[in-house]
Amino acid sequence: MTAQPANLGSAIESVVRDAVADVGFDLENLEEVRIGQRWVIRVIVDSDAGVGLDDIAAVSRAVSLALDERDELMAGPYTLEVTSPGVDRPLTHPRHWRRNRLRLVRAALVAGGELIGRIGDCDDEGVTLLTSGSLRRVRYTELSRAVIEVEFRHPPANEVAALDGASRQDWEER
């Protein structure tokens, strides 16, 4: 049985991250797991425009080619799994919040309690939420965990208008 070199993770991550970026996506997570004689390489990708099945196929081809070109990294057979994050993935980076604008979020506060609100504008410091009919600016440091609430309908027009009005007003004040 071939042992994994000590630096396999960082070497593979560099190769995979570059391949994913070359086809226009962000690497959200990378996991290398040994199962019997084979490595399983799990790659999770995302983008501001979302990720479709054709995108998954393109990323899979790019990553596979990049890993095959660096055959010495794997030193044997591997299985490549490429997917996108699930809807239950926590929002941990500003880009996650941007990608989910107008969606409903459930957020636990560091100080206790929780907010349920619709995501408005966000930047590197925080997000504007429409919660209980009011706009509230929340810094990411105030949140301990946030996940999207699954909805089966489009956001109500009045909520979208309130968030879009806030965006235009904020923009005009700058």
C-alpha positions in Angstrom: 0.0 0.0 0.0 1.4 3.4 -1.0 1.4 5.9 1.8 0.2 9.5 1.3 3.2 11.9 1.2 3.1 14.4 4.0 2.5 17.3 1.7 -0.1 15.7 -0.6 -2.9 17.8 0.7 -1.3 21.2 0.0 0.1 20.0 -3.4 -3.3 18.6 -4.5 -5.1 21.7 -3.2 -2.8 24.0 -5.3 -3.4 21.9 -8.5 -7.1 21.6 -7.9 -7.6 25.3 -7.0 -5.8 26.4 -10.1 -7.8 24.0 -12.4 -11.1 25.1 -10.8 -10.2 28.8 -11.2 -9.1 28.3 -14.8 -12.7 27.3 -15.7 -14.2 30.2 -13.7 -15.2 28.7 -10.4 -14.3 29.0 -6.7 -13.0 26.0 -4.8 -15.2 25.8 -1.7 -13.8 22.6 -0.2 -11.4 19.8 -1.0 -11.2 16.5 0.8 -8.8 13.6 0.2 -9.9 10.3 1.7 -8.1 6.9 1.4 -10.6 4.1 0.8 -8.8 0.8 0.4 -6.2 1.0 -2.4 -7.8 4.1 -3.9 -7.9 7.8 -3.1 -11.2 9.7 -3.2 -10.8 13.3 -4.1 -14.0 15.3 -3.3 -14.1 18.8 -4.8 -16.9 21.3 -4.0 -17.1 24.3 -6.3 -19.3 27.4 -6.4 -19.7 30.7 -8.4 -21.7 33.9 -8.3 -23.7 32.6 -11.2 -24.5 29.3 -9.6 -23.3 25.8 -10.7 -25.1 23.6 -13.2 -24.6 20.1 -14.3 -22.6 21.2 -17.4 -20.4 23.3 -15.1 -19.8 20.3 -12.9 -18.7 18.3 -15.9 -16.4 21.0 -17.1 -14.8 21.3 -13.7 -14.5 17.6 -13.4 -12.7 17.4 -16.8 -10.3 20.2 -15.9 -9.4 18.8 -12.4 -9.0 15.3 -13.8 -6.7 16.5 -16.5 -4.7 18.6 -14.0 -4.3 15.7 -11.6 -3.4 13.3 -14.4 -0.7 15.7 -15.6 0.7 15.6 -12.0 0.6 11.8 -11.7 3.3 11.7 -9.1 0.9 13.4 -6.6 -1.5 10.5 -6.5 0.8 7.6 -7.0 -2.0 5.3 -7.9 -5.7 5.1 -8.7 -8.2 7.7 -7.5 -11.9 8.6 -7.8 -12.8 12.2 -8.4 -16.1 13.6 -7.1 -17.1 17.1 -8.1 -20.2 18.8 -6.7 -21.6 22.1 -5.6 -22.5 23.1 -2.0 -25.9 22.1 -0.7 -28.5 24.5 0.3 -27.9 23.7 3.9 -24.3 24.9 3.7 -23.5 27.6 6.3 -22.8 31.1 5.0 -19.3 31.7 6.1 -17.8 34.2 3.6 -19.1 37.5 2.2 -19.3 35.9 -1.2 -21.8 33.3 0.2 -24.0 36.2 1.3 -23.7 38.0 -2.1 -24.7 34.8 -3.9 -27.8 34.5 -1.9 -29.2 38.0 -2.1 -33.0 38.1 -1.7 -33.1 34.7 -0.1 -34.4 34.0 3.4 -31.8 33.3 6.0 -31.9 32.0 9.6 -29.0 33.4 11.6 -27.9 32.7 15.1 -26.5 35.7 17.0 -23.3 35.5 19.0 -25.1 37.4 21.8 -27.9 34.9 21.8 -31.2 34.6 19.9 -31.7 34.5 16.2 -32.8 36.5 13.2 -34.8 35.3 10.2 -34.6 37.8 7.4 -34.2 38.4 3.7 -30.7 39.1 2.5 -30.1 42.5 1.0 -26.8 44.3 0.2 -23.6 43.0 1.8 -20.0 43.8 1.8 -16.8 42.5 3.5 -18.0 43.7 6.9 -21.7 42.7 7.1 -25.1 42.4 5.5 -28.4 44.3 5.5 -31.3 42.0 6.4 -35.0 42.7 6.1 -36.3 41.2 9.3 -39.8 41.8 10.8 -40.5 44.5 8.1 -37.4 46.5 9.1 -34.0 46.8 7.5 -31.2 45.9 9.9 -27.5 46.1 9.3 -25.6 43.1 10.9 -21.9 42.7 11.1 -20.7 39.1 10.3 -18.8 39.1 13.6 -22.3 39.4 15.3 -23.3 36.0 13.8 -22.3 32.6 15.0 -24.1 30.6 12.2 -26.3 31.4 9.2 -28.1 29.1 6.8 -30.5 29.6 3.9 -34.2 28.8 4.6 -35.6 26.8 1.7 -38.6 28.6 0.1 -40.7 27.2 -2.7 -41.9 30.6 -3.9 -40.3 33.8 -5.1 -39.7 36.4 -2.5 -42.7 38.7 -1.9 -42.6 41.8 -4.2 -42.8 44.2 -1.2 -39.8 42.6 0.4 -37.8 42.8 -2.8 -38.8 46.5 -3.3 -37.8 47.3 0.3 -34.4 45.8 -0.2 -33.9 47.3 -3.7 -35.0 50.7 -2.3 -32.4 50.5 0.4 -29.8 49.6 -2.2 -30.7 52.6 -4.4 -30.8 54.9 -1.3 -27.5 53.7 0.0 -25.9 54.1 -3.4 -27.3 57.7 -3.8 -25.9 58.6 -0.3 -22.3 57.5 -1.2 
